[in-house]
């Protein structure tokens, strides 16, 4: 991080990280019904990987997304010989996405995002109250 970190910087980084997490889960849901002609071509769910950052000058810790990586979820083989992408055995490979787990991921990240917004609003209100009291 460059320069001293403020509470607003920490909140902004947290909100950005939660947005990436939410977008990854939304992408997984959007691709949950996709099929491919081979296991290697099947969609794999993605996950945001967070990394902590510590600002030595202020002592504040924040988070950033270090990468978005594919999960080790196996594709699901389904017999469908009439599908245009079916292989020589009549199999197609579906994305191994658990839609319920992805919805939970979205709800958790949305709640964390909301908590960060409320923390920023509280800090802003306290600053305004301090200025008005002088």
N, C-alpha and C positions, 0 to 999 in steps of 0.2 A: 504494500500500500504506500502511496506517496502522500507525504504531509500528515499532519495530525488528523485523527479520525474523530468525527463528532457522532453523537447519537443518531443524527439523521442519516449519516453515511452508513452506519450499521444497519439501520432499518431498511434503507434503500437496497443494500446488498442482500439482506434477508428476503425482501419482497421479490427481487430479481431471481433469486435461487428458487423460491417457491413457484414462481411463474414458469420457470424451466421445468420443474418437477410436474406441474399441472399440464403443461403442453406435451410432455413425454407420455403421460398417462392418456391424454386425449388422443394422441397419435396411435397409441396401442389399441384403444377402443375402436378407432376408425379403421384399423387394419385387422380387427379380430375375425372378420368373416372371409378374409382373403385366402385363396388357394394357389398352389404352385404345382408344377409338374415334377418337382423333386424336393427332397428334404433340404438340400443346400439352398434352394431358391426361396423357401418358405420364409415369411416374415417372422422376425424374432422381436419380442418386446424390448423396448429400450428403457433405461433407468438413468436418472441424473445422479451423479456421484458428487457429494459435497466435500469440501475441504475447509477446515477452520483457518482463519487468518488472525493473527494477533498483532495489534499496533502497539509497539513498545513505548511510544511516546505518550499515548493516552491510557494504555492498559486495557483498551476495549478490544473485544474479540468479535469478529464477524465471520461470515460464511461466504463461500463462492462455489460455483459449480466448476469442478476440476475437469470433468468430462461427462459425456453422455455415452453410455456403453450398452451394447446388446446383452440381454439377459441370457442365461444358459438354459432357457426353456426349450424343450424339445418340440418339434413340429408334430402334429397329429396326423397319422396316416388314415385315410378314409377310402373305402372302395367305392368308386364311381366311374365305371367303364365308359359311360356316355359323355363324360365331361371332356371338353376339347383339350384340356391340359393333362389328361390322364396318361400315365406312363404305360409301358408295354404290359404291365400286370393289371391295369385298370385302376391304379391308385392315384389319388391326389393328396397333397399335403396341406393341411390347414395350419394357420398361425396358432401357436400355442399360447393364446392370450386368455387369461381368466378375467372376464368382464367385471365380475363382482369385485375382485381384488383391485382392478383399475379404478372402479368407482370409489372404493374406499380411499385409494391413493389421492384421487381428485378432491374428495371431501376433506381429507386431512390437510392437504396443501392449501386448500381454500381457507380452512379455519386458521392455519398458521399465518397466512397472508392477512386475514382479517385482524388477528391479534397484533400483528406488526403495525397495521394502519391505526389501530386504537392506541398503541403505545406512542406512535408519532403524534397523534392528536392530543394525547394527554401531555406529552412533553411541550408541545406548542402552546397549549392552554396555560401550563405552569409558567412558561416564559412570559406570556402576555400578562398574566396575573402579577408577576414580579415587576414588570415594567410599569404597570398601572399603579402599583402600590407605592411607588417612589414619588 
